[in-house]
């Protein structure tokens, strides 16, 4: 029987931010900037990943209802490895 293989996987981590505020565009930009800074300074995600990087950023607005809601979506590619037969 051969030794277990090392498996490499890529995960799309999607972070959504919802803002309902009079200054939704300013608040949304501020929150997204903070999230991107935190993700950049911990690219290994507490040493659980081999690498991570931002692949897309999308900002949308929904004006239905009594107040506009701003939605920011950040998608990160996260690469991680695990041994075959273990949770991963």
ChimeraX attribute file (.defattr): number of C-alpha atoms within 10 A of each C-alpha:
attribute: neighborCount
match mode: 1-to-1
recipient: residues
	/A:1	3
	/A:2	4
	/A:3	7
	/A:4	11
	/A:5	10
	/A:6	11
	/A:7	13
	/A:8	13
	/A:9	13
	/A:10	15
	/A:11	12
	/A:12	15
	/A:13	15
	/A:14	13
	/A:15	13
	/A:16	14
	/A:17	14
	/A:18	16
	/A:19	18
	/A:20	15
	/A:21	14
	/A:22	11
	/A:23	11
	/A:24	18
	/A:25	19
	/A:26	12
	/A:27	16
	/A:28	21
	/A:29	13
	/A:30	11
	/A:31	15
	/A:32	19
	/A:33	12
	/A:34	12
	/A:35	13
	/A:36	15
	/A:37	11
	/A:38	12
	/A:39	16
	/A:40	14
	/A:41	9
	/A:42	14
	/A:43	17
	/A:44	17
	/A:45	15
	/A:46	7
	/A:47	10
	/A:48	13
	/A:49	17
	/A:50	15
	/A:51	15
	/A:52	21
	/A:53	17
	/A:54	17
	/A:55	12
	/A:56	11
	/A:57	14
	/A:58	10
	/A:59	15
	/A:60	12
	/A:61	14
	/A:62	11
	/A:63	10
	/A:64	8
	/A:65	7
	/A:66	6
	/A:67	12
	/A:68	17
	/A:69	20
	/A:70	22
	/A:71	18
	/A:72	20
	/A:73	16
	/A:74	19
	/A:75	17
	/A:76	20
	/A:77	16
	/A:78	21
	/A:79	17
	/A:80	18
	/A:81	14
	/A:82	16
	/A:83	13
	/A:84	13
	/A:85	10
	/A:86	8
	/A:87	6
	/A:88	11
